[in-house]
Amino acid sequence: MSKQYETVIGLEVHVELATKTKIFCGCSTEFGGAPNTHTCPVCTGMPGSLPVLNKQVVEYAMAVGLATNCTITQFNKFDRKNYFYPDNPQNYQISQLYLPICRDGGIEIDTPAGKKTIGIHEIHMEEDAGKLIHDEWEDCSLVDYNRSGVPLIEIVSEPDMRSADEVIAYLEKLRLIIQYLGASDCKLNEGSMRADVNLSVREVGASEFGTRTEMKNLNSFKAIARAIEGERARQIELLEEGKQVIQETRRWDDNKEYSYAMRSKEDAQDYRYFPDPDLVPVIISDEWLNEVKAKQPELQAEKKERYKKEFDIPEYDIDIITGSKHMADIFEETISLGANPKKVSNWLMVETMRLLKEHEMEPEDIKFSATNLAKLIQLTDEKAINSTVAKEVFEQIFNEDIDPVAYVEEKGLKTVNDEGALRSTIEQVIANNPQSVEDYKSGKKKAIGFLVGQTMKEMKGKADPSMINQILVELLQ
């Protein structure tokens, strides 16, 4: 009988914080920029330069800790993690090992078997390293220190996940919490959220964990899911052949769907951690902690509850809209400008989702303003434009955030509400289509649709279909 295996997964998630400046100096954290232009003696590790802690980093770390049910360590300090690597300018990274800022938290995820809590062992603050750029042409590696010193929090989970689905659910929940807090944009493709996967397998029923490997280089949810499946299969195959799994760090190659060993896994003692002598301990007073608590925004769960009470829209819509902080902001702002919640929800759920899919964009990438969406809804409410024109105008708003009122004016898209002009056009259409008139009179009610279409064509789409229908029925009687 073949053995049944269980996968045990824990994650280390690195999140770049949304501060304007780096963790220990005043350099810009902006993504991009010419190599080595966002640098100074501190973040390039020049001898004699001294780090000064950015207060906002501590507040973001506290906010994330509070939102993930952690205990905040009110006396915490920084340690040096020593290792030599060209992108690490001081030859050590300032991190937190002994007294991390947040401990013992957890978040709830939905699984097919119901709700499940994934424990969070700790969250600590640290600095990011630079970036190595491998130049194939010159056959050398160059270092860009722009990212060096960008503030990170590392969120270390307990080994509580058992499948790729649970991992993705945990990451999506975490990402949403952090985006709602405004602590980071969590863009996996820009590296502002990165996950390392620690994975082992064991026989079902075993109490001991198997030997784990750590996988790096995962920059999308799809790659993470594929890497988990791939590594699980690799480890089971080794065990089935009676071989041992080696504890090591592996690099996932998403194109080849295979992982490669990078190095044997170091333990904490290999890094010679010791408290950083250049930084004083961080003491978080009760007042400061309460101040950060008081500033915590409404998170998704609370927002959902409020929407259910305040707005008459389906629960499915509420889930989708609150599933993106940016979309929820647009929704609320458009309503505050006087638009009807149901109509705002419809524009977001139907046309916006369609265009996002078409352009392969995320809801966070929406560029249009609430102001212009509110104006468009007002134009349709006033029957100044019909629904076909509205969709065409919305596409322009989606792409370039144009002012719909000016656009409709300039392109002459306003609905013709002049009954006289409409009536004479309809009389003309009736005269030109005796067959359809005959069909209608002999009981084929569908024929009226053709006549409405012909009238719309004559009016170049700028008429109110219900008004055409009304006049047609009246004239055909």
C-alpha positions in Angstrom: 0.0 0.0 0.0 1.4 3.4 -0.9 2.2 5.9 1.8 0.1 9.0 2.3 2.1 12.2 2.7 1.2 15.5 4.3 2.9 18.8 3.3 3.9 21.2 6.1 4.5 24.8 5.0 5.6 27.9 6.8 6.3 31.3 5.1 8.7 34.1 5.5 7.1 37.1 3.9 9.2 40.3 3.3 7.2 43.5 2.8 8.8 46.8 1.7 7.2 49.6 3.7 5.7 52.6 2.0 7.9 55.2 3.8 9.3 58.1 1.7 12.8 57.5 3.0 14.9 54.6 4.0 15.1 52.9 7.4 18.3 54.4 8.7 19.0 57.4 6.4 17.2 60.1 4.5 17.5 58.6 1.0 14.5 58.1 -1.2 12.8 54.7 -1.3 11.2 55.3 -4.7 11.2 52.2 -7.0 13.3 52.7 -10.1 15.7 55.6 -10.6 19.2 55.4 -12.2 21.5 52.9 -10.4 23.1 54.2 -7.2 21.3 57.6 -7.3 19.2 57.0 -4.1 22.2 56.5 -1.9 24.4 58.1 0.8 27.3 57.0 3.1 24.9 55.3 5.5 23.1 53.0 3.0 26.3 52.2 1.1 28.0 51.1 4.3 30.8 53.7 4.4 33.0 53.4 7.5 32.1 55.8 10.3 28.6 56.6 9.1 25.8 56.1 11.7 22.3 54.8 11.3 19.3 56.8 12.6 16.0 54.9 12.9 13.0 56.1 10.9 10.0 56.5 13.3 7.4 55.7 10.6 9.0 52.3 10.1 8.2 51.4 13.7 4.7 52.7 13.4 4.0 50.7 10.3 5.4 47.6 11.9 3.2 48.2 15.0 0.1 48.7 12.8 0.7 45.4 10.9 1.3 43.6 14.2 -1.9 45.0 15.7 -3.9 44.0 12.6 -2.5 40.5 12.7 -3.3 40.0 16.5 0.3 40.1 17.6 1.7 41.2 21.0 3.8 44.3 20.6 7.2 44.0 22.2 7.5 47.4 24.0 11.2 47.0 24.5 12.8 45.8 21.3 16.1 46.2 19.7 18.2 45.7 16.5 20.8 43.0 15.9 23.5 42.6 13.3 23.2 39.6 11.0 26.7 39.1 9.6 27.3 37.6 6.2 29.4 38.5 3.2 27.6 39.1 -0.1 28.3 41.9 -2.7 24.8 43.4 -2.5 25.2 43.8 1.3 27.3 46.9 1.7 28.2 46.8 5.4 28.8 43.0 5.3 26.0 42.7 7.9 22.3 43.4 7.7 20.6 45.2 10.5 17.7 43.0 11.6 16.0 41.8 14.8 16.6 38.3 16.2 16.4 38.4 20.0 13.6 40.9 20.6 11.5 41.4 17.4 8.8 44.1 17.5 5.8 41.8 17.2 5.2 38.2 18.4 2.6 35.5 18.7 -0.2 36.6 16.3 -2.3 35.0 13.7 -4.8 35.6 10.9 -7.9 33.6 9.9 -8.2 32.2 6.4 -11.1 30.5 4.7 -10.5 26.9 3.5 -12.9 24.4 2.0 -13.0 22.7 5.5 -14.0 26.0 7.1 -12.1 28.8 8.9 -8.5 28.1 10.0 -6.0 30.3 11.9 -2.5 30.5 10.6 -0.2 31.5 13.4 2.4 34.3 13.1 5.5 33.5 15.0 7.0 37.0 14.8 7.3 40.2 12.7 10.6 42.0 12.7 12.0 45.1 11.1 15.1 45.0 8.9 16.8 46.7 6.0 16.7 45.4 2.4 19.9 44.6 0.5 21.0 46.1 -2.8 20.5 44.4 -6.1 22.9 42.5 -8.3 22.6 43.0 -12.0 24.3 40.3 -14.1 25.7 41.7 -17.3 25.8 38.8 -19.8 27.6 41.0 -22.4 30.6 42.0 -20.2 30.4 38.8 -18.2 30.4 40.5 -14.8 28.0 41.5 -12.0 27.2 45.1 -11.1 25.6 46.3 -7.9 22.8 48.8 -7.5 22.5 50.1 -4.0 19.2 52.0 -4.5 17.3 49.3 -2.7 19.8 49.0 0.0 18.4 50.3 3.3 14.8 50.2 2.1 12.7 49.3 5.2 11.3 45.8 5.4 9.2 43.9 7.8 9.6 40.1 7.8 6.5 38.2 8.8 7.4 34.7 9.9 4.4 32.3 10.0 4.1 29.1 12.1 4.3 25.9 10.0 0.5 25.8 9.9 -0.2 25.5 6.2 -0.9 22.2 4.5 -1.5 23.1 0.8 -0.8 25.6 -1.9 -4.4 26.8 -1.6 -3.9 27.6 2.1 -0.7 29.5 1.3 -2.3 31.6 -1.3 -5.3 32.3 1.0 -2.9 33.4 3.7 -0.9 35.6 1.4 -4.0 37.3 -0.1 -5.3 38.0 3.4 -2.0 39.4 4.5 -1.6 41.5 1.4 -5.1 43.0 1.8 -4.5 43.8 5.5 -1.2 45.6 4.7 -2.7 47.5 1.7 -5.7 48.6 3.9 -3.2 49.9 6.5 -1.3 51.8 3.7 1.9 50.2 5.0 2.9 48.9 1.6 1.5 48.5 -1.9 2.5 44.8 -1.8 3.3 44.5 -5.5 4.8 41.1 -6.0 6.1 42.0 -9.5 8.1 45.0 -8.1 9.4 43.0 -5.2 7.6 45.0 -2.5 6.1 41.7 -1.3 8.3 38.6 -1.5 7.6 35.2 0.0 10.1 32.5 0.8 8.5 29.1 1.3 9.7 26.6 3.9 8.4 23.2 3.0 8.7 19.6 4.3 6.7 16.5 3.9 5.9 13.7 6.4 3.8 10.6 6.5 0.2 11.3 7.5 0.0 10.7 11.3 3.7 11.3 12.0 4.3 13.7 14.9 7.8 14.8 13.8 8.3 17.3 11.0 10.3 16.2 8.0 13.5 18.0 6.8 12.5 21.3 5.3 13.9 23.2 2.3 13.5 27.0 1.7 12.5 28.2 -1.7 13.3 31.7 -3.0 12.7 33.8 -6.1 8.9 33.6 -6.1 7.3 36.7 -7.6 3.7 35.8 -8.2 1.0 33.8 -6.6 1.0 31.4 -9.5 4.7 30.8 -9.2 4.3 30.2 -5.5 1.6 27.6 -6.1 3.6 25.9 -8.8 6.8 25.9 -6.7 4.9 24.2 -3.8 3.5 21.5 -6.0 6.9 20.9 -7.6 8.9 20.8 -4.3 6.3 18.5 -2.6 6.6 16.0 -5.5 10.5 16.2 -5.5 10.7 15.5 -1.7 8.1 12.6 -1.8 10.1 11.1 -4.7 13.3 11.2 -2.6 11.6 9.6 0.4 10.0 6.9 -1.8 13.5 6.0 -3.1 14.8 5.8 0.5 17.0 8.9 0.1 17.1 11.9 2.5 15.9 15.4 1.9 18.8 17.8 2.5 18.1 21.1 4.4 19.0 23.7 1.9 17.9 26.9 0.2 16.6 26.3 -3.3 15.9 28.7 -6.2 12.6 28.2 -8.1 12.9 28.6 -11.9 9.3 29.3 -13.0 10.1 28.8 -16.7 11.5 25.3 -16.2 9.1 24.6 -13.3 12.0 23.2 -11.3 14.0 24.2 -8.3 17.8 24.3 -8.0 19.9 24.0 -4.8 21.5 27.4 -4.1 23.3 26.7 -0.8 23.1 24.6 2.3 20.7 26.2 4.9 22.5 28.3 7.4 21.4 28.4 11.1 21.2 31.4 13.3 24.6 30.8 14.8 26.3 31.0 11.4 25.3 34.6 11.2 27.0 35.6 14.5 24.1 37.8 15.6 24.8 40.4 18.2 23.0 43.6 19.3 23.8 46.5 17.0 26.0 48.8 19.0 25.1 51.9 16.8 21.4 51.8 17.6 19.6 52.4 20.9 16.8 50.0 21.9 13.3 51.0 20.8 11.1 51.7 23.7 7.4 51.9 22.9 5.4 53.7 25.6 1.8 52.8 26.3 0.8 56.3 25.0 2.6 55.7 21.7 1.0 52.2 21.3 -2.4 53.6 22.0 -1.9 56.4 19.5 -1.1 53.9 16.8 -4.1 51.8 17.9 -6.4 54.8 17.6 -5.2 55.5 14.1 -5.9 51.9 12.8 -8.2 52.2 9.7 -11.3 50.1 9.0 -10.1 46.8 7.6 -12.0 44.6 5.1 -14.1 42.7 7.6 -15.4 45.9 9.3 -16.0 47.5 5.9 -18.1 44.5 4.7 -20.3 44.8 7.8 -20.8 48.5 7.3 -21.6 48.1 3.5 -24.2 45.5 4.3 -25.9 47.9 6.7 -25.5 51.1 4.6 -25.9 50.1 1.0 -28.4 48.0 -0.8 -26.0 45.9 -2.9 -25.4 42.1 -3.2 -23.0 40.4 -0.9 -21.0 39.2 -3.9 -20.4 42.8 -5.0 -19.4 43.8 -1.5 -16.8 41.0 -1.5 -15.3 42.1 -4.8 -15.3 45.9 -4.0 -13.8 45.5 -0.5 -11.3 43.0 -1.9 -9.3 46.0 -3.1 -8.6 48.9 -0.9 -8.3 51.2 -4.0 -11.7 50.1 -5.4 -13.4 50.5 -2.0 -12.0 54.1 -1.9 -13.4 54.9 -5.4 -16.7 53.4 -4.4 -17.1 55.4 -1.2 -15.8 58.6 -2.8 -18.2 58.4 -5.8 -21.1 57.9 -3.4 -20.0 60.9 -1.3 -20.3 63.0 -4.5 -24.0 62.1 -4.6 -24.1 59.0 -6.9 -26.5 56.1 -6.1 -24.6 53.2 -4.4 -26.3 50.6 -6.6 -25.3 52.4 -9.8 -21.7 52.9 -8.6 -21.5 49.3 -7.8 -22.8 48.3 -11.2 -20.2 50.4 -13.0 -17.4 48.8 -10.9 -18.7 45.3 -11.1 -19.5 45.2 -14.8 -17.6 47.6 -17.0 -14.6 48.2 -14.7 -14.0 44.4 -14.1 -14.4 43.8 -17.9 -11.8 46.4 -18.8 -9.4 45.3 -16.0 -9.6 41.8 -17.4 -9.1 43.0 -21.0 -6.0 45.0 -20.1 -4.7 42.4 -17.6 -4.7 44.9 -14.8 -5.3 44.6 -11.1 -8.0 46.7 -9.3 -5.1 48.5 -7.5 -4.0 49.8 -11.0 -7.3 51.7 -11.6 -6.4 55.3 -12.7 -9.8 57.0 -13.0 -11.1 59.4 -10.4 -14.4 59.1 -8.4 -15.2 62.6 -9.7 -15.5 61.6 -13.3 -17.4 58.4 -12.5 -19.9 60.5 -10.5 -20.3 62.9 -13.4 -20.9 60.0 -15.8 -23.6 58.6 -13.6 -25.2 62.0 -13.4 -25.3 62.3 -17.2 -27.1 58.9 -17.4 -29.5 59.9 -14.6 -30.4 63.1 -16.4 -30.9 61.0 -19.6 -28.4 63.4 -21.2 -26.7 60.3 -22.8 -28.1 56.7 -23.3 -26.5 53.5 -22.0 -24.6 52.7 -25.2 -23.0 56.2 -25.3 -22.3 55.9 -21.5 -20.3 52.7 -22.0 -18.2 54.3 -24.8 -17.6 57.4 -22.6 -16.7 55.2 -19.6 -14.0 53.4 -21.7 -12.4 56.8 -22.2 -12.6 57.6 -18.5 -11.0 54.2 -17.7 -8.2 54.8 -20.1 -7.5 58.5 -19.6 -9.7 59.7 -16.8 -11.3 62.3 -19.1 -14.0 64.7 -17.9 -17.2 63.0 -19.3 -19.2 66.3 -19.5 -16.6 68.0 -21.7 -16.1 64.8 -23.7 -19.9 64.4 -24.5 -20.1 68.1 -25.4 -17.1 68.0 -27.6 -18.0 64.8 -29.5 -21.7 65.8 -29.8 -22.9 62.6 -28.0 -25.8 64.2 -26.2 -29.1 62.4 -26.5 -31.6 64.2 -28.8 -34.6 64.9 -26.6 -36.3 67.1 -29.2 -39.6 65.2 -29.8 -40.4 67.0 -33.0 -37.1 66.0 -34.7 -37.5 62.4 -33.4 -41.1 62.1 -34.5 -40.3 63.2 -38.1 -37.4 60.7 -38.2 -39.7 57.9 -37.0 -42.3 58.8 -39.6 -39.6 58.5 -42.2 -38.5 55.1 -40.9 -42.1 53.8 -41.0 -42.5 55.0 -44.6 -39.3 53.2 -45.6 -40.1 49.9 -44.0 -43.6 48.8 -45.0 -42.8 45.1 -44.5 -41.9 45.6 -40.8 -45.0 47.7 -40.2 -47.1 44.9 -41.8 -45.4 42.3 -39.6 -46.1 44.4 -36.5 -49.7 44.9 -37.4 -50.2 41.2 -38.1 -49.1 40.4 -34.5 -45.3 40.0 -34.8 -44.5 42.3 -31.9 -40.7 41.6 -32.4 -40.8 43.7 -35.6 -40.8 46.9 -33.5 -37.2 46.1 -32.4 -36.1 46.4 -36.0 -37.8 49.8 -36.3 -36.2 51.1 -33.1 -32.8 50.0 -34.4 -33.4 51.8 -37.7 -34.4 54.9 -35.9 -31.3 54.7 -33.7 -29.2 54.4 -36.8 -30.7 57.5 -38.3 -30.2 59.4 -35.1 -26.5 58.2 -35.0 -27.2 56.5 -31.6 -28.1 59.7 -29.9 -31.7 59.1 -28.9 -33.5 57.6 -26.0 -34.7 54.1 -27.0 -37.6 54.1 -24.6 -38.8 57.4 -26.1 -38.5 55.9 -29.7 -40.5 52.9 -28.6 -43.3 55.1 -27.1 -43.6 57.2 -30.3 -43.5 54.1 -32.6 -46.3 52.3 -30.7 -48.4 55.5 -30.8 -47.8 56.0 -34.6 -48.3 52.3 -35.4 -51.7 52.1 -33.6 
